[in-house]
């Protein structure tokens, strides 16, 4: 067991029961205050621990790494320091915050310098995202979409069970939680129309996903095996891959998603490390037919992460519309990265890989409005009595996620974004 994951650990910082950020989590992010520029921190309860200030006070002196990585406005330099550093730093933070350690606990001057109430911190995009790939790895989601738009008896395309389908998306339009999204405009074509028209998307949707960041490079021409893949993965975030379904439907043949996706995707600000999620590993679904040798793997590479989506109308209360789980994914992260690089594609520190919509087995676990309202034929009723087939202007979409076992809850916080009218 990784020491920092010990379920018996407790902190001298008061962490409320049910918090996403107990001492066993130690996620990484970038924050600023009114007095400070962006820098690297971690979350503990309702506080941000300033890792730059902690390093300057000597709390990492026994570790061999460049403490300057914590002064950065992104996690890239820290991620590039390597897996051994990730683990030793996380373990050291765990030691400093442990209830029995008095070093920081009893030093009021140091505490004031390094602990910032979460309410006083502004959270930023945590990573300078170099590249972005979106996968399509939920068999339930792919089956639902294939049933709606193709043949219910042959919902999956012939390649789907043989490789993790994906596409190369646009990294520049990925934003952090709290950034509002303007409704996109583009070409759409009604089923009964002869020609397309131009205007705002009428079928704006969310997609419930998780994403992972790579913290290590591989050179061009060199592939990564499923056995080595997780050595490249730093951590995970919640990911809302906004989708304009009407724009997407008209444009995606023959090359796939473009303007229907590239206008925005939203991520949560705290990157939860793969090490923190290690206790929540589970077996994935049986893959039949057997996959090719380069996609075969040993061990458990799925994770039991409960996911929730809420819609909050302007001025109203939030309504939960989806409860799903990441453990349902047919293709796991190790397979995704192995397939991504099997052709010799190089990856970089700071690349982001999204899972694709996470849908479960039951209608209330579907990870998009396209499925939840079944192409608009089964509108959802919110708490205020209003109905939704897709997302309206003024709606805020909130996604949450956490893993829980042995009394320990490892959470992601949330990714929250409000939809504004088109510009």
N, C-alpha and C positions, 0 to 999 in steps of 0.2 A: 504493500500500500504506500502511496505517496504520502509523506508525513502531513503535508498541508491539508490532505483530505480526511484526516482522522475525524470521525463523527463526534468524538468526545471532546474535541477542542472547543473552548469558549474564549471570548474576548473580554478585556476590561472595558471596552467600549460597549455601551448598552445597545444591543441589537434586538429589535422587537421580534417576537415570534411571527413567522410568516414573511420576514424580510427576504428579498431576493439576494441580499448581499451579506451573508454571514461570513465569519472568518474562514470558512472552507471554500469560499468562492474566489475572492481576490481577482476580479476582472481588471482589465486595463483600458484606459481611455485618455482623452485629452480634454482639459478644462482650462478655464480662465476665471478670474474675478475682476472686480472693478479696479483692483490695485495691481494685478499681475497679468502678464501675457500668457498665451496658451502654453501648457506644459503637460507632462504625463502624470497621471494619478491613478489611484485605485479607489474602489467604493467599499466602504464598510458601514453597514447600517444606513444611517441618514447622513453620513459624512463622506467627504472626499479626502483621501490621504495624499498629500502632495509629495510625490516620490522624488522630485527634484530637490525640494527643501530637506527631505529626509536624508537624501544622499549627501547634501552639503554639510549636514550635521554629523556625518560620519557613521551612520547606521548601516552602511553597506561596505565599510572599509575592508572587511575581511574577504570580500568577494573580488574576483579578478575580472572586471569589465569596466568599460568607459562610462562613468556616471553621467557624462554629458548627454547621453541618449535621452535622459529624462527632461532635459531642457527644451526638447524639440516640440514643434506644433503638430507632430504626427508620431505614430508608433513605429514607423518604418525602420528607423535606426535601431530602436530597441529590438524589434523582431529580427533584424539582421544579425544581432549579436549571438544568436544560436540557441538551440534547445537546452543545452546545459546551463546557459545563463538564465533562460526563462524559468527553469526549475529551481535554480539556486536563489534567484530573486524572490520568486513566489514563496519559497520556503522561509526565507529570511523575513519577509513581511509577516508571514504567519507567526513566526517567533516573536517579533516585536509587538504584535497585537494580542498575543496570548495572555490570558488572564493572570498567569503566574509570573509574567515578565514585568518587572517594575521599572525597567530602564527608561522607557518613554512614558509609561503610565504615571510615574511619580515625578516627572520633570515638566512642571507647568509651563516653563518658558518654551521648551521644545514643542510641547503639545500645541501651544497657541500658534506656532509657526507652520505646523504641518497638517493640522486638522481643520478642514473648512466645512461648515454646514452645507449640505447639498443644495439648500435653498439659495445660497449665496454664490453658487458656482454656475457658470455657463458651460454646457457640454458641447463639444465640437465634433466634426467628422473625425473619427479616431485615426484613420489611415489615409495616406496619400495614395489613392487607388490607381494603380498603373493600368490594369486591364480587368475586364469583367466578362465572365461566362455564365450563362444561365442554362441550367439543365432542365430536364423534363422527366423526373425520376420517380414519380408516384404512379403506380399502376392503376390506382383507383381514379386519379385525376385524368390520366390518359384514356382510360376506358370510358369515363363519363363524356369527355370531349368527343371521342370517336363515335360514341353512341348518338350524340346530338347531331353531329355534322356529317357522319358517314353511315356505315352499315352497323347496326347494333350487334349483328352476329359476327362481325369482323371489325370490332372497334379499334383494335391495335393494329398499327401498320406493321408490315412483315419484319422490319428491322428492330422493333421496339424491345423485344426480349433478348436481343443479341448484343446490344450496346447502349450505353447511356447517351440518349439523344441530347444535344445541346446546341446553343448558338452563341456567337460572339456579340455581346451587347456593348452599349456605350457607357464608359466609366464616368465621363464628365458630368452627367446628369444625376449621379447618385448623391443624395443629400441625407443629412442627419435628421433624426427625429425632431419634430418641432418646426421644421421648414414647411411652409404652406405650398400646395401644389395648384397651379392654374390648370383649369380644364384645357386639354389640348384641342387643336383644330387640325383638320386634314380632309382628305378625300374619303367619301363613303359612297356606297352604292346600295340603294334599296333593292330588295329581291324583285320588285315589280317595275323597276326603272330600267331604261335602256342605256342611260349614261350616268356617270358619277356626279355627285354634287360636292360642294365645299362648305365646311362650317364646323362648329364645335362638335366634339364627340358626344353622342347621346347615350352611349353604352359604356360609361367609365366604370372600371372594375378594380378591385384589389386582387392580389395574389399572395396568399400566406406562404412564406418561405423562410428557410434559414440559410445563411451564407457562411462560408469559411474563408479565412485569409491565409495565404501562404507566407511563411516567414523565412523562406530559403529559396535560392535560385537553383535551376538546373541548366546546363549549357545547351545551346541549340544542337539538336541531333541526338540528345540523350534522353531516353524515356525513364519513367519512374515506375517501379513495380508496386503492386498492391501491398506487398510486405513492407515497403519503405515509405509509402505515401504519407502516413500519419507523422513521420519525422519532419515533413515539410509544412504541416498544418499548425499554425499558431493558435487559432481560436475561432469562435463563431459569434454571429450576431443575428438578430431578427431582421428579416428582409421583406419589405412590401414592394413587390414588383408591379407597380401600377400598369394597367392595361386598358387601352381604348379598343374595345372589342369590335366596334364597327369599322374603325380605321384598319385594324389588324385583318379583319376578314377580307377586305377588298385588296389589300396590298401584299399579303403574305405569299401568294403563289407567284413565281416559283421559288423564291429565295428565302422566305421566312420573315420573322418579325423585323420591323424597321421603325417607322414613325409611331406605330401603335404601342411601342414599348419605350422608345428612347427619350421620351419627354421627361421622365422622372422615375426613380426608384428610391425608396427610403429605408435607412438602416437605423438600428438602435445604437446608442453611443458607447456602450460598454462591451468590450470584446471578452467573452468568457473563454478561458483557455481550454484546450482539449484535455489537459491534465485535470482541471476541475470537474470535467464531465466524465472522467474515467469510471467512477463508481456506477454510472448509469448505463453502461453498455448492455445491450441485449442482442440476441440473434435476430437477423433479418429474415424476411420471408424466403421460402424455398424458391430457387430460380430454376425454372423448367421451361425450355430445355436447358441443359447444362451449357454454361457460357464457355467461350474460348479460353485457353490456358492463361493468357495474360490478364484476364479479368477474374480468375479464380483467386480465392483468398482463404486464409486461416484466421480463426478467432472471431470475436464479436465486434462488428464495426457499425452497428446501428445504435442509436441512443434513445432512451425513454425520456422524451422531452414533451411535456404537455403544452399545447398551444391554444390560444384563445384570440378571437377577433370580436371587437365591438364596433358598433356604429353609433355615433353621437350626433343627432341633428343640432342645428344651430339653436342654442339656448335651451336644449333639452337634455334629458338623461341618456346615458349610454345604454345600449341594448346589446347583449351578447348574441351573436348570430352564428358563431362557429366554435366548436371545441374539437381539436384534432390532436395528433401526436406524431412526432418525427420518426418514431419507431416503425411506422408503416412503410417507409420508403423502400422501394424495390431495389434501387441502385444506391449503394452507400458511397461515402466520400472517398474511400480508398480506391474504389472502382472508377469513380468519376475522374480522379486525378491520373490514374493509370491510363485510362482511355484518352484523356486530354493530351497526354504526352507520348502516346505509343507511336505517333508519326514523327517524333523528334521535336515537337513544339517545345520551346523553352518557356519557363515560367519565371516570374520575378517576385521579389519581396514586395508585398502589398497588393498582389493580385487577389481579386474577389471572385468566388465561385458560389452561385446560388443554386439551391436544391431543385428549383421548380416547385410548383404549387403542391402543398402538403395536404392531401385529402385522405380521409379515412374511409371506413366501410359503410358508415351510416350517413343519411342525408344531413344531419346536424354537424357532421365532421368535414364537410366539403369545404375546401379552402379558397373559394372564389364565389362571387355573386353569380357568375355564369352558371355554376353548378347549384348553388343554394336556391336560387330562384328558377332554376332549370330553363335557361335561355329566355327568361322573362315570363314564363307560363305559370309560375308558382310564386307570386310576390311574397316577401317577408313582411310581417307586421311588427313594428317597433313598439316600445313602451308607450309612446305618445299617440299610438293609433295610426300613425302614418305608415304607408307601404313603400317598400323598396324593391325594384327589379334590378337596378344598378345604383351607383353612387350619385347623389345630387350635390349641387353647389351648396356650400355651408356645412356639409357633413364632415365630421372628423372620424377617420378610421384609426382605431387603436389596436395594436397587436401586442400580446404578452406571451411569455414562455417561461417555463421553469421545469426543473427535474427535482424529484423528491424521493428520498430513501433513507431509512434508519434515522429519521428525525432531522435530516439535513435537507434544506431546500436551496438549490442553486438556481438563481433566476437571471434573466436577461434585462430586467426592467421593462421598458416598453418602447415601441416605435409608434409615434403619433403624428398624424399629418391631416391638415384641414384642406378641403377642396375649395378653391376660389373660382369665380367666373373666369372665362377665357380673357386673355389680354387683347 
